[in-house]
């Protein structure tokens, strides 16, 4: 009985961790967006709705090659080539994908 309880507890804890880390990524991405993209592309709702979910997939595929190339020759070029973007990219993608123009989702703030 005791053992069963602890196995159950472990599952609950594991599920809880999974849930928080998934939403943390989107939150992190939203924060990153507001910090780094907003000044050029407007608030998060507007920014994420620039593209469909499929287009965000493509933009961030292969080490985010496409979104980087979109910014070549813009003032954003330096940021996209840097370490900061590399670290932030998966979170940004989670956020942008979650709220892509065909997602039906709207971020609560931003
Ligand atoms: C210094 C300004 C600047 C920053 C910072 C910046 N961008 Fe851009 N972005 C541009 C410009 C300029 C273009 C090219 C013109 C356009 O399509 O609006 C562009 C293009 C894009 C495009 C392609 C639009 C299209 O229709 O093909 C996407 C998507 C995009 N940016 C997303 C982002 C994201 C996400 C971030 C933050 C990680 C970001 N940008 C940060 C200036 C910026």
Boltz pocket constraint, residues with backbone or C-beta under 6 A from the ligand:
constraints:
  - pocket:
      binder: B
      contacts: [[A, 32], [A, 33], [A, 36], [A, 37], [A, 38], [A, 39], [A, 40], [A, 41], [A, 50], [A, 51], [A, 59], [A, 67], [A, 70], [A, 71], [A, 74], [A, 75], [A, 76], [A, 77], [A, 79], [A, 92], [A, 96]]
      max_distance: 6.0
